[in-house]
Amino acid sequence: MCSAVAEHSKHSKEVCVAWLDATYHGEGKIGGDGCIVEIDECKIGKRKYNRGRMVEGHWIIGMMERGGSGYRLEICPDNCRSADTLIPLIQKHVAEGTEIHTDLWKGYLNLSNFGYTHLTVNHSQHFVDPDTGAYTQNIEFSWRSMRRRLSRGGVKDNLDLHLCEFLWRKRLIADRKDLFQSLLDAIKKVYPGYPEKEPTTQMDQ
């Protein structure tokens, strides 16, 4: 029984992946001229032996368009946060000409060489840079809801599927859509012809 429920849950998350892929393909990249995108990284995991600062887990990069619905997450390949890893992920999701706000992590330092306006904030001194007004509070605040969602029951495997489900739920809630009906609609698109008709009950016979 448990294995059947787990398998059903996995298939539902795979539907969320397909839905997000189609949505992102249709919408294109976030940001653009006149837009601001906040970018930050977050490590998903648990403290080693439940104490101390050492955290085992996966690094995730988040990109959030300020004042818009654009919100993208990517798992950092090989758990690496170097410029060679982060910049291609940013280019995948964020349009050139965007004004990008980040902290001072060295992986972001060359963003201005790739068609972006790059502003930084030194979090050891300010929440908001006093000279440029740059800040990343929105994307940082979003980590709370993501961690809260992923902590339910624990996430040991298929982090990518869980992230896609989180993004799917966040998007639909923001659009005030019914989650169950939206899942059924997504299933019909991913698996055409399912269900062919509504199940027959004894009262219908």
ZAFI-161117 format. One record per residue (C-alpha): residue number from 1; residue in one letter; x negated, y negated, z negated. Coordinates in nm, 4 decimals, decimal comma. Layout:
<pt><n>NUM</n><res>A</res><east>X</east><north>Y</north><up>Z</up></pt>
...
//
This chain:
<pt><n>1</n><res>M</res><east>0,0000</east><north>0,0000</north><up>0,0000</up></pt>
<pt><n>2</n><res>C</res><east>-0,2742</east><north>-0,2426</north><up>-0,1002</up></pt>
<pt><n>3</n><res>S</res><east>-0,4727</east><north>-0,1676</north><up>0,2152</up></pt>
<pt><n>4</n><res>A</res><east>-0,1642</east><north>-0,2342</north><up>0,4300</up></pt>
<pt><n>5</n><res>V</res><east>-0,1068</east><north>-0,5698</north><up>0,2603</up></pt>
<pt><n>6</n><res>A</res><east>-0,4742</east><north>-0,6613</north><up>0,3025</up></pt>
<pt><n>7</n><res>E</res><east>-0,4627</east><north>-0,5674</north><up>0,6710</up></pt>
<pt><n>8</n><res>H</res><east>-0,1481</east><north>-0,7738</north><up>0,7246</up></pt>
<pt><n>9</n><res>S</res><east>-0,3121</east><north>-1,0699</north><up>0,5490</up></pt>
<pt><n>10</n><res>K</res><east>-0,6190</east><north>-1,0376</north><up>0,7726</up></pt>
<pt><n>11</n><res>H</res><east>-0,4034</east><north>-1,0326</north><up>1,0880</up></pt>
<pt><n>12</n><res>S</res><east>-0,2186</east><north>-1,3433</north><up>0,9677</up></pt>
<pt><n>13</n><res>K</res><east>-0,5490</east><north>-1,5236</north><up>0,9182</up></pt>
<pt><n>14</n><res>E</res><east>-0,6599</east><north>-1,4164</north><up>1,2674</up></pt>
<pt><n>15</n><res>V</res><east>-0,3434</east><north>-1,5776</north><up>1,4029</up></pt>
<pt><n>16</n><res>C</res><east>-0,4447</east><north>-1,8984</north><up>1,2223</up></pt>
<pt><n>17</n><res>V</res><east>-0,7845</east><north>-1,8800</north><up>1,3956</up></pt>
<pt><n>18</n><res>A</res><east>-0,6207</east><north>-1,8499</north><up>1,7388</up></pt>
<pt><n>19</n><res>W</res><east>-0,3811</east><north>-2,1350</north><up>1,6587</up></pt>
<pt><n>20</n><res>L</res><east>-0,6656</east><north>-2,3631</north><up>1,5483</up></pt>
<pt><n>21</n><res>D</res><east>-0,8747</east><north>-2,2799</north><up>1,8546</up></pt>
<pt><n>22</n><res>A</res><east>-0,5845</east><north>-2,3709</north><up>2,0832</up></pt>
<pt><n>23</n><res>T</res><east>-0,5081</east><north>-2,6883</north><up>1,8855</up></pt>
<pt><n>24</n><res>Y</res><east>-0,8690</east><north>-2,8089</north><up>1,8827</up></pt>
<pt><n>25</n><res>H</res><east>-0,9061</east><north>-2,7305</north><up>2,2532</up></pt>
<pt><n>26</n><res>G</res><east>-0,5966</east><north>-2,9357</north><up>2,3312</up></pt>
<pt><n>27</n><res>E</res><east>-0,6891</east><north>-3,2288</north><up>2,1097</up></pt>
<pt><n>28</n><res>G</res><east>-1,0583</east><north>-3,2423</north><up>2,1921</up></pt>
<pt><n>29</n><res>K</res><east>-1,3211</east><north>-3,3875</north><up>1,9623</up></pt>
<pt><n>30</n><res>I</res><east>-1,2406</east><north>-3,6110</north><up>1,6675</up></pt>
<pt><n>31</n><res>G</res><east>-1,3623</east><north>-3,9681</north><up>1,6354</up></pt>
<pt><n>32</n><res>G</res><east>-1,4673</east><north>-4,1839</north><up>1,9295</up></pt>
<pt><n>33</n><res>D</res><east>-1,5182</east><north>-4,5558</north><up>1,9839</up></pt>
<pt><n>34</n><res>G</res><east>-1,3808</east><north>-4,7590</north><up>1,6954</up></pt>
<pt><n>35</n><res>C</res><east>-1,3393</east><north>-4,4516</north><up>1,4721</up></pt>
<pt><n>36</n><res>I</res><east>-1,5192</east><north>-4,3536</north><up>1,1522</up></pt>
<pt><n>37</n><res>V</res><east>-1,5946</east><north>-3,9902</north><up>1,0634</up></pt>
<pt><n>38</n><res>E</res><east>-1,7216</east><north>-3,8959</north><up>0,7187</up></pt>
<pt><n>39</n><res>I</res><east>-1,9521</east><north>-3,5931</north><up>0,7048</up></pt>
<pt><n>40</n><res>D</res><east>-2,0724</east><north>-3,3935</north><up>0,4070</up></pt>
<pt><n>41</n><res>E</res><east>-2,1761</east><north>-3,0401</north><up>0,3130</up></pt>
<pt><n>42</n><res>C</res><east>-2,0426</east><north>-2,8170</north><up>0,0390</up></pt>
<pt><n>43</n><res>K</res><east>-2,1584</east><north>-2,4827</north><up>-0,0970</up></pt>
<pt><n>44</n><res>I</res><east>-1,8878</east><north>-2,2238</north><up>-0,1538</up></pt>
<pt><n>45</n><res>G</res><east>-1,9802</east><north>-1,9596</north><up>-0,4078</up></pt>
<pt><n>46</n><res>K</res><east>-2,0232</east><north>-1,9038</north><up>-0,7779</up></pt>
<pt><n>47</n><res>R</res><east>-2,2862</east><north>-1,9891</north><up>-1,0327</up></pt>
<pt><n>48</n><res>K</res><east>-2,5343</east><north>-1,7085</north><up>-1,0823</up></pt>
<pt><n>49</n><res>Y</res><east>-2,4373</east><north>-1,5129</north><up>-1,3954</up></pt>
<pt><n>50</n><res>N</res><east>-2,1634</east><north>-1,7779</north><up>-1,4425</up></pt>
<pt><n>51</n><res>R</res><east>-2,4038</east><north>-2,0308</north><up>-1,5857</up></pt>
<pt><n>52</n><res>G</res><east>-2,6687</east><north>-2,2794</north><up>-1,4868</up></pt>
<pt><n>53</n><res>R</res><east>-2,6893</east><north>-2,4787</north><up>-1,1652</up></pt>
<pt><n>54</n><res>M</res><east>-2,7977</east><north>-2,2032</north><up>-0,9291</up></pt>
<pt><n>55</n><res>V</res><east>-2,5095</east><north>-2,1259</north><up>-0,6930</up></pt>
<pt><n>56</n><res>E</res><east>-2,4980</east><north>-1,8303</north><up>-0,4565</up></pt>
<pt><n>57</n><res>G</res><east>-2,2748</east><north>-1,8708</north><up>-0,1543</up></pt>
<pt><n>58</n><res>H</res><east>-2,2339</east><north>-2,0297</north><up>0,1859</up></pt>
<pt><n>59</n><res>W</res><east>-2,3001</east><north>-2,3851</north><up>0,3013</up></pt>
<pt><n>60</n><res>I</res><east>-2,0127</east><north>-2,5492</north><up>0,4899</up></pt>
<pt><n>61</n><res>I</res><east>-2,0202</east><north>-2,8782</north><up>0,6788</up></pt>
<pt><n>62</n><res>G</res><east>-1,7057</east><north>-3,0890</north><up>0,6776</up></pt>
<pt><n>63</n><res>M</res><east>-1,6115</east><north>-3,3666</north><up>0,9211</up></pt>
<pt><n>64</n><res>M</res><east>-1,3140</east><north>-3,5935</north><up>0,8477</up></pt>
<pt><n>65</n><res>E</res><east>-1,1835</east><north>-3,8755</north><up>1,0653</up></pt>
<pt><n>66</n><res>R</res><east>-1,0871</east><north>-4,1668</north><up>0,8458</up></pt>
<pt><n>67</n><res>G</res><east>-0,7247</east><north>-4,2718</north><up>0,8857</up></pt>
<pt><n>68</n><res>G</res><east>-0,6479</east><north>-3,9852</north><up>1,1248</up></pt>
<pt><n>69</n><res>S</res><east>-0,5618</east><north>-3,6148</north><up>1,1230</up></pt>
<pt><n>70</n><res>G</res><east>-0,9034</east><north>-3,5020</north><up>1,2455</up></pt>
<pt><n>71</n><res>Y</res><east>-1,0573</east><north>-3,2606</north><up>0,9966</up></pt>
<pt><n>72</n><res>R</res><east>-1,3046</east><north>-2,9883</north><up>1,0921</up></pt>
<pt><n>73</n><res>L</res><east>-1,5044</east><north>-2,7324</north><up>0,8938</up></pt>
<pt><n>74</n><res>E</res><east>-1,7901</east><north>-2,5106</north><up>1,0067</up></pt>
<pt><n>75</n><res>I</res><east>-1,9950</east><north>-2,2486</north><up>0,8238</up></pt>
<pt><n>76</n><res>C</res><east>-2,3635</east><north>-2,3343</north><up>0,8593</up></pt>
<pt><n>77</n><res>P</res><east>-2,5358</east><north>-2,0524</north><up>1,0551</up></pt>
<pt><n>78</n><res>D</res><east>-2,7955</east><north>-1,8638</north><up>0,8493</up></pt>
<pt><n>79</n><res>N</res><east>-2,6942</east><north>-2,0830</north><up>0,5531</up></pt>
<pt><n>80</n><res>C</res><east>-2,9229</east><north>-2,3534</north><up>0,6925</up></pt>
<pt><n>81</n><res>R</res><east>-2,8734</east><north>-2,7311</north><up>0,6615</up></pt>
<pt><n>82</n><res>S</res><east>-3,1542</east><north>-2,8479</north><up>0,8876</up></pt>
<pt><n>83</n><res>A</res><east>-3,1025</east><north>-3,1053</north><up>1,1623</up></pt>
<pt><n>84</n><res>D</res><east>-3,1350</east><north>-2,8255</north><up>1,4190</up></pt>
<pt><n>85</n><res>T</res><east>-2,8288</east><north>-2,6630</north><up>1,2608</up></pt>
<pt><n>86</n><res>L</res><east>-2,6134</east><north>-2,9594</north><up>1,1569</up></pt>
<pt><n>87</n><res>I</res><east>-2,6430</east><north>-3,1857</north><up>1,4611</up></pt>
<pt><n>88</n><res>P</res><east>-2,5165</east><north>-2,9263</north><up>1,7163</up></pt>
<pt><n>89</n><res>L</res><east>-2,2176</east><north>-2,8589</north><up>1,4880</up></pt>
<pt><n>90</n><res>I</res><east>-2,1457</east><north>-3,2314</north><up>1,4718</up></pt>
<pt><n>91</n><res>Q</res><east>-2,1785</east><north>-3,2644</north><up>1,8500</up></pt>
<pt><n>92</n><res>K</res><east>-1,9328</east><north>-2,9761</north><up>1,8889</up></pt>
<pt><n>93</n><res>H</res><east>-1,6593</east><north>-3,1586</north><up>1,6968</up></pt>
<pt><n>94</n><res>V</res><east>-1,7350</east><north>-3,5342</north><up>1,6933</up></pt>
<pt><n>95</n><res>A</res><east>-1,7208</east><north>-3,7525</north><up>2,0043</up></pt>
<pt><n>96</n><res>E</res><east>-2,0102</east><north>-3,9782</north><up>2,0997</up></pt>
<pt><n>97</n><res>G</res><east>-1,9584</east><north>-4,3429</north><up>2,0090</up></pt>
<pt><n>98</n><res>T</res><east>-1,8238</east><north>-4,2505</north><up>1,6643</up></pt>
<pt><n>99</n><res>E</res><east>-1,9423</east><north>-4,4330</north><up>1,3538</up></pt>
<pt><n>100</n><res>I</res><east>-2,0560</east><north>-4,1580</north><up>1,1170</up></pt>
<pt><n>101</n><res>H</res><east>-2,0969</east><north>-4,2000</north><up>0,7414</up></pt>
<pt><n>102</n><res>T</res><east>-2,3137</east><north>-3,9523</north><up>0,5459</up></pt>
<pt><n>103</n><res>D</res><east>-2,5322</east><north>-3,9334</north><up>0,2400</up></pt>
<pt><n>104</n><res>L</res><east>-2,9113</east><north>-3,9411</north><up>0,2736</up></pt>
<pt><n>105</n><res>W</res><east>-2,9590</east><north>-3,5704</north><up>0,3447</up></pt>
<pt><n>106</n><res>K</res><east>-3,2509</east><north>-3,5383</north><up>0,5883</up></pt>
<pt><n>107</n><res>G</res><east>-3,0520</east><north>-3,3187</north><up>0,8274</up></pt>
<pt><n>108</n><res>Y</res><east>-2,8512</east><north>-3,6263</north><up>0,9323</up></pt>
<pt><n>109</n><res>L</res><east>-3,1329</east><north>-3,8782</north><up>0,9741</up></pt>
<pt><n>110</n><res>N</res><east>-3,1582</east><north>-3,8569</north><up>1,3550</up></pt>
<pt><n>111</n><res>L</res><east>-2,7852</east><north>-3,8845</north><up>1,4324</up></pt>
<pt><n>112</n><res>S</res><east>-2,8313</east><north>-4,2286</north><up>1,5873</up></pt>
<pt><n>113</n><res>N</res><east>-3,0401</east><north>-4,0620</north><up>1,8605</up></pt>
<pt><n>114</n><res>F</res><east>-2,7375</east><north>-3,8635</north><up>1,9778</up></pt>
<pt><n>115</n><res>G</res><east>-2,4918</east><north>-4,1375</north><up>2,0687</up></pt>
<pt><n>116</n><res>Y</res><east>-2,3554</east><north>-4,2101</north><up>1,7208</up></pt>
<pt><n>117</n><res>T</res><east>-2,3637</east><north>-4,5140</north><up>1,4947</up></pt>
<pt><n>118</n><res>H</res><east>-2,4976</east><north>-4,3730</north><up>1,1683</up></pt>
<pt><n>119</n><res>L</res><east>-2,4497</east><north>-4,5366</north><up>0,8294</up></pt>
<pt><n>120</n><res>T</res><east>-2,5608</east><north>-4,3853</north><up>0,5001</up></pt>
<pt><n>121</n><res>V</res><east>-2,4859</east><north>-4,4223</north><up>0,1298</up></pt>
<pt><n>122</n><res>N</res><east>-2,7316</east><north>-4,3455</north><up>-0,1498</up></pt>
<pt><n>123</n><res>H</res><east>-2,5194</east><north>-4,1578</north><up>-0,4031</up></pt>
<pt><n>124</n><res>S</res><east>-2,7805</east><north>-4,1892</north><up>-0,6728</up></pt>
<pt><n>125</n><res>Q</res><east>-2,7126</east><north>-4,5649</north><up>-0,6711</up></pt>
<pt><n>126</n><res>H</res><east>-2,3653</east><north>-4,6294</north><up>-0,5253</up></pt>
<pt><n>127</n><res>F</res><east>-2,0368</east><north>-4,4696</north><up>-0,4290</up></pt>
<pt><n>128</n><res>V</res><east>-2,0053</east><north>-4,7339</north><up>-0,1561</up></pt>
<pt><n>129</n><res>D</res><east>-2,3073</east><north>-4,8932</north><up>0,0094</up></pt>
<pt><n>130</n><res>P</res><east>-2,2942</east><north>-5,2640</north><up>-0,0899</up></pt>
<pt><n>131</n><res>D</res><east>-2,4435</east><north>-5,3829</north><up>0,2389</up></pt>
<pt><n>132</n><res>T</res><east>-2,2701</east><north>-5,1699</north><up>0,5041</up></pt>
<pt><n>133</n><res>G</res><east>-1,9589</east><north>-5,0482</north><up>0,3188</up></pt>
<pt><n>134</n><res>A</res><east>-2,0418</east><north>-4,6864</north><up>0,4082</up></pt>
<pt><n>135</n><res>Y</res><east>-1,8906</east><north>-4,4141</north><up>0,1901</up></pt>
<pt><n>136</n><res>T</res><east>-1,7989</east><north>-4,0461</north><up>0,2052</up></pt>
<pt><n>137</n><res>Q</res><east>-1,5429</east><north>-4,0243</north><up>-0,0736</up></pt>
<pt><n>138</n><res>N</res><east>-1,2620</east><north>-3,8831</north><up>0,1424</up></pt>
<pt><n>139</n><res>I</res><east>-1,4535</east><north>-3,5788</north><up>0,2657</up></pt>
<pt><n>140</n><res>E</res><east>-1,5995</east><north>-3,5224</north><up>-0,0821</up></pt>
<pt><n>141</n><res>F</res><east>-1,2521</east><north>-3,5318</north><up>-0,2365</up></pt>
<pt><n>142</n><res>S</res><east>-1,1304</east><north>-3,2742</north><up>0,0180</up></pt>
<pt><n>143</n><res>W</res><east>-1,3714</east><north>-3,0147</north><up>-0,1232</up></pt>
<pt><n>144</n><res>R</res><east>-1,1572</east><north>-2,9902</north><up>-0,4360</up></pt>
<pt><n>145</n><res>S</res><east>-0,8497</east><north>-2,8612</north><up>-0,2561</up></pt>
<pt><n>146</n><res>M</res><east>-1,0596</east><north>-2,6253</north><up>-0,0444</up></pt>
<pt><n>147</n><res>R</res><east>-1,2343</east><north>-2,4750</north><up>-0,3457</up></pt>
<pt><n>148</n><res>R</res><east>-0,9017</east><north>-2,4443</north><up>-0,5272</up></pt>
<pt><n>149</n><res>R</res><east>-0,7471</east><north>-2,2609</north><up>-0,2332</up></pt>
<pt><n>150</n><res>L</res><east>-1,0421</east><north>-2,0271</north><up>-0,1763</up></pt>
<pt><n>151</n><res>S</res><east>-1,0728</east><north>-1,9434</north><up>-0,5459</up></pt>
<pt><n>152</n><res>R</res><east>-0,7311</east><north>-1,7760</north><up>-0,5536</up></pt>
<pt><n>153</n><res>G</res><east>-0,8130</east><north>-1,4088</north><up>-0,5815</up></pt>
<pt><n>154</n><res>G</res><east>-1,1755</east><north>-1,4706</north><up>-0,4893</up></pt>
<pt><n>155</n><res>V</res><east>-1,3267</east><north>-1,4777</north><up>-0,1400</up></pt>
<pt><n>156</n><res>K</res><east>-1,5897</east><north>-1,2122</north><up>-0,0871</up></pt>
<pt><n>157</n><res>D</res><east>-1,5597</east><north>-1,1351</north><up>0,2839</up></pt>
<pt><n>158</n><res>N</res><east>-1,4398</east><north>-1,3015</north><up>0,6050</up></pt>
<pt><n>159</n><res>L</res><east>-1,5023</east><north>-1,6561</north><up>0,4824</up></pt>
<pt><n>160</n><res>D</res><east>-1,4393</east><north>-1,7838</north><up>0,8351</up></pt>
<pt><n>161</n><res>L</res><east>-1,0862</east><north>-1,6409</north><up>0,8309</up></pt>
<pt><n>162</n><res>H</res><east>-1,0117</east><north>-1,7937</north><up>0,4913</up></pt>
<pt><n>163</n><res>L</res><east>-1,1387</east><north>-2,1335</north><up>0,6051</up></pt>
<pt><n>164</n><res>C</res><east>-0,9187</east><north>-2,1216</north><up>0,9144</up></pt>
<pt><n>165</n><res>E</res><east>-0,6156</east><north>-2,0363</north><up>0,7032</up></pt>
<pt><n>166</n><res>F</res><east>-0,6983</east><north>-2,3300</north><up>0,4742</up></pt>
<pt><n>167</n><res>L</res><east>-0,7258</east><north>-2,5684</north><up>0,7720</up></pt>
<pt><n>168</n><res>W</res><east>-0,4038</east><north>-2,4306</north><up>0,9220</up></pt>
<pt><n>169</n><res>R</res><east>-0,2118</east><north>-2,4831</north><up>0,5975</up></pt>
<pt><n>170</n><res>K</res><east>-0,3582</east><north>-2,8304</north><up>0,5447</up></pt>
<pt><n>171</n><res>R</res><east>-0,2627</east><north>-2,9394</north><up>0,8959</up></pt>
<pt><n>172</n><res>L</res><east>0,0943</east><north>-2,8104</north><up>0,8779</up></pt>
<pt><n>173</n><res>I</res><east>0,1564</east><north>-2,9530</north><up>0,5317</up></pt>
<pt><n>174</n><res>A</res><east>0,0327</east><north>-3,2919</north><up>0,6533</up></pt>
<pt><n>175</n><res>D</res><east>0,2750</east><north>-3,2651</north><up>0,9467</up></pt>
<pt><n>176</n><res>R</res><east>0,5536</east><north>-3,1566</north><up>0,7067</up></pt>
<pt><n>177</n><res>K</res><east>0,6171</east><north>-2,8325</north><up>0,8904</up></pt>
<pt><n>178</n><res>D</res><east>0,7539</east><north>-2,5114</north><up>0,7434</up></pt>
<pt><n>179</n><res>L</res><east>0,4627</east><north>-2,2702</north><up>0,6930</up></pt>
<pt><n>180</n><res>F</res><east>0,6577</east><north>-1,9468</north><up>0,7396</up></pt>
<pt><n>181</n><res>Q</res><east>0,8344</east><north>-2,0596</north><up>1,0567</up></pt>
<pt><n>182</n><res>S</res><east>0,5085</east><north>-2,2019</north><up>1,1912</up></pt>
<pt><n>183</n><res>L</res><east>0,3360</east><north>-1,8680</north><up>1,1304</up></pt>
<pt><n>184</n><res>L</res><east>0,6116</east><north>-1,6865</north><up>1,3202</up></pt>
<pt><n>185</n><res>D</res><east>0,5794</east><north>-1,9344</north><up>1,6085</up></pt>
<pt><n>186</n><res>A</res><east>0,2017</east><north>-1,8868</north><up>1,6117</up></pt>
<pt><n>187</n><res>I</res><east>0,2386</east><north>-1,5067</north><up>1,6130</up></pt>
<pt><n>188</n><res>K</res><east>0,4700</east><north>-1,5275</north><up>1,9136</up></pt>
<pt><n>189</n><res>K</res><east>0,2095</east><north>-1,7317</north><up>2,1015</up></pt>
<pt><n>190</n><res>V</res><east>-0,0800</east><north>-1,5024</north><up>2,0118</up></pt>
<pt><n>191</n><res>Y</res><east>0,1223</east><north>-1,1840</north><up>2,0635</up></pt>
<pt><n>192</n><res>P</res><east>0,3778</east><north>-1,2645</north><up>2,3391</up></pt>
<pt><n>193</n><res>G</res><east>0,6982</east><north>-1,0659</north><up>2,3092</up></pt>
<pt><n>194</n><res>Y</res><east>0,6739</east><north>-1,0161</north><up>1,9317</up></pt>
<pt><n>195</n><res>P</res><east>0,9369</east><north>-0,9783</north><up>1,8114</up></pt>
<pt><n>196</n><res>E</res><east>1,1445</east><north>-0,9161</north><up>2,1235</up></pt>
<pt><n>197</n><res>K</res><east>1,4621</east><north>-0,9678</north><up>1,9236</up></pt>
<pt><n>198</n><res>E</res><east>1,5749</east><north>-1,0143</north><up>1,5684</up></pt>
<pt><n>199</n><res>P</res><east>1,5894</east><north>-0,6929</north><up>1,3626</up></pt>
<pt><n>200</n><res>T</res><east>1,9329</east><north>-0,5276</north><up>1,3587</up></pt>
<pt><n>201</n><res>T</res><east>2,1007</east><north>-0,4920</north><up>1,0236</up></pt>
<pt><n>202</n><res>Q</res><east>2,3877</east><north>-0,2664</north><up>0,9248</up></pt>
<pt><n>203</n><res>M</res><east>2,6231</east><north>-0,5652</north><up>0,9202</up></pt>
<pt><n>204</n><res>D</res><east>2,5372</east><north>-0,6379</north><up>1,2859</up></pt>
<pt><n>205</n><res>Q</res><east>2,6310</east><north>-0,2862</north><up>1,3931</up></pt>
//
